[in-house]
Amino acid sequence: MVWEIPTRSGGTVCVLLLLEFQSEIDEWMVLRLDVYTGLLYQQLVDERKLKPADGLPPILPIVLFNSEPRWNAPTSLRGLIRLPVASPLWQYQPEMRYYVIDEGRFPEQELKGRHALTAIFMRLGHAGSPESILDASRDLIAWFAGHPDGPPVKRLFRELLVGGLERLKGTDTLLSIPEELEEVMNMLAWNVEKWSQDIEQRGRRDGHQAGSRDGEARMLTRQLQRRFGTVPEWATGKIAKADLSVLEEWGLRVLDVGSLDEVFSDDA
């Protein structure tokens, strides 16, 4: 993209905007952007859109990251180059830097204070509850109402809204989803209380199952220690990965078998 930005002196400056969308952390991102920039400049030169007197237009590289965990890759090319701090070779090293927008770093309350389509987009993409999605969708409808000539992206926001609901519900067959964004929001408003209760009940159920599994793992470990002495690392690894039913089966075997290997044997 090319932005033409007015300057305070009354002129304009053209900026090449490089947008890179990422759902995974890429440690080599700054190198990729450096390559893209070089290829773009070379294309402008080859197509004779630039004369030596023109120089090169400035660039603004932006990485938009929308996943977990938080972005921690180097944002400067020099962060990838292995040289001692005092090395005289630094003056010859290429320089490249980009600006990263890590969506998950923005608190929901901060985004709510920004009445911009981009902020609503981030809120929908990182909503932690049906209530948060409903709140963001109300602001979304209000935004479109106030910007009738805005960008034609309602379909995109419908898909984002539906994806967020499916992620929270933990299913790919949520409901029959309407085609219009406004109808999706109405459906959400009608069902949000029930969905919140379902999610809360599922969380309690999962927490209870996790607690039962951890308790059974601790009990099995104590049984093995009393019967066979120190439990080796390979055995603790198996215990850590096993589900509740397998742990219960191993706990019964401890009473009957004569060795540690037999407890975990597939043929026991």
N, C-alpha and C positions, 0 to 999 in steps of 0.2 A: 504494500500500500504506500502511496505517496501523499503526505500531508503538506499543504501549503499554509504556513503559519505566518500571520501578520506580525511585524516587529514594531516596537515603540517608535522607531525612527520613520515609520510610514512605509517601509518596504515589506518584502516577504522573504521567507526562507523555506525551501523545500526539504522535507525530511523523509527519508525512506524508513518506513515502519516495518520491522520484521517481527511478526507474531508467531510464537511457537507454543502450541498447546500440549501439555504433558499430563499424563495420569500416572507416570512412574518417574522416580528420581533417576536422572541421567548424569553420572559424574563427568561425562565428556561433553555436556551441553555447550559450554563456552567454546570448545573447539569446533563443534558443528556450526555454531553461529558465525565463527570466524571464517570457516570455509564458505558458508552461504554468502557472507558479505563479499568475499573476494570474487566469487563467481558472478554475483550481481554487478559489481563494479566492472568486471571484465566484459560482461554482456553489454553494458552501456557503452564501453569503449569500442567494442567490436561492431556495434550497430551504428557507430559514429554519432551517437546522441550527445557525446561529450567532446569538447575540444580541449587541448592542453590548457588553454587559458581559463577554461571553466573550473578546473579542479574537480574534486569529487564531492558529491552531495553528502551531508551528514546523515547518519543512521541512528535509529532508536530501537535497539533490540529488546524485546519484552518476552519473558517466559511466563505463561499463565498455567499454574499448577493447581489441580483440583482433587488431590487424593491425599492419602496418609502414608507415612508419617509426614512431618514438616520437611520442607525442602532444605537440604543441607549440602548440596553440591557447590563446588567453587563457582563464584560469579565472575571471576577474573581469570583470564588465560594464564597470568603469571602464577596463579594458585596451583596450576598443574605442572609448571616447569620446575624441575629439581636442580636448583643452583644454590650455593652458599649465599648468604645475605650480602656479603662484601665482594662477591665475584664481579670482576670488570666486564663479564659477558652480559650482565643485565641490560646494559645500554643498547644491546643489539637484539634483544628479545622482542617478539611481536606483542602487541597489547590489544586486548579485547575485553570488554565488560558488558554485561547485560543486566537489566532490571527484572527481578522476579516478583510476580504477584502470586503469593501463596494464599489461596482462598481460605484455607482452614485457619489461618492466623487471625482473621478478622472476627472479633466477638460479635455475636448476633445483635446485641444492643447498639454497637457502633454502626453496624450496617443499617439498622432500622432508622437511624438518624440521617441517613443519606437517601434522599428521595430520587434515586437514579435507577435506571433499568439494570445497570450492571450490579448494583448492590442487591437488588431483588433477585437477580439471577443467582448470586452467591448464596443468598439465604435459602432459596429453594434447593440448591445443590447440596447444602450441608445442614439441612434441617434435622433436628434430633427428635422431633415428636410431631404427631399430626397437627397439634395446636400451632406449632411453629410454621408448618406448611400452610395452614389456613390463614394465619396472620400475614404471611408473605404474599399469599395469593390475593388477599383483599387489597393490599397495596399495589399489586400488579394490575388488577382490574381498574383501580383508581388511576394508575399511571396511564393506561391506555385510554381511559375516558378523558384525561386531561391532555392527551397528545394524539388526537384523531388522525393526524398526518404522520405519525411516528413510523418506525420501521415495521415491515410486514413479518413479524416474528412470533405471532400468536401461536402458530403451530409448534414452533420450537419450545415455547414455554409450556404448552400443553404436554408435550412429551417429557419435559423435565419434571413437571408436576406429577404426572403418572408414575415416572420412574422413582421419584422420591417416596410416593405412597407404597409402591411395591416393595421398595427396600425396607421401609419401616415395618410393613406387614409380614415380610419374609416369604412372599409368594409371588409367582408370576401370573396367577389367575385371580386378581383382586376382585374385580367386578366388570360388568359391561361398561366400558369407559365411553362417555359421550365424545363427539367429535369437536364440539365447540369449547373453547377455554372457559367461557362463562358458565356453561353447564357442568363442566368438571368441578369448578369451584362450588357450585350449588350442591353437587353430590357430596363433595368433601364436607361442607358445612352441615349437611344432614347426618353424616355418618361419623364425624370426628370423635364424638364422645364415646360411641361404641368401640371404635378402633383403639382409642386410648386405653379403654378397659381391657380389650383383648391383649394389647401389647404388654400391659402391666401384669396381667395374669400369666402370660407366657414367660415374662421375666422372672416372676416368683417361682414358676414351675421349673424353669431351667436352673435357677439358683438352688432350689431344693435338690434337684438331681445331681448338680455339681457337688453340693455338700455331702450327699450320701456317698458319691464316688470317692471323694477325698477321705471320708471317714473309713471306708472299706479299705482304701490303699494304706492308710496308717495302721489299721488293725492287722492286715496281712503282713506288713513289714515287721511289726512286733512279734507276730507268730513265727516268722522265719528266723528272726534273731534269737528267740528263745529256743527254737528247735535245732537250728544249724549254726548259730553264732553270727559272725559278721556277714552281712548281705553284700555280695559283690556288685560292682557298678553295672554289669550287664543285666542283673536281676532287677535293680532299681529302675533301670531304663525301661524294661518290659512293664513294670508296674505303672510307671508314669504314663505309658501310652494305652494301657488297657481300659476298656469300658467297665461299667459296674458289674454286668453279668459275668464277665471273665474273671474279675477280681474275686467274686463270690465263689466261683468254681475252684480257683486256686486255693482259696481259704479252706475249702473242704478237703482238698488233696493233702494239705499239710498234715492232717491227722492220720493219713493212711500210708503215704509213701516213705521211702527210707533215705532219699537224698534230695538236695536242692534241685538238681537237674530234672528229677521226675515231677516236681511241682509244676514246672513250666513246659513239660514235654507235651507235644501234640498228640502222642499216642497213649497218654495216661488215661 
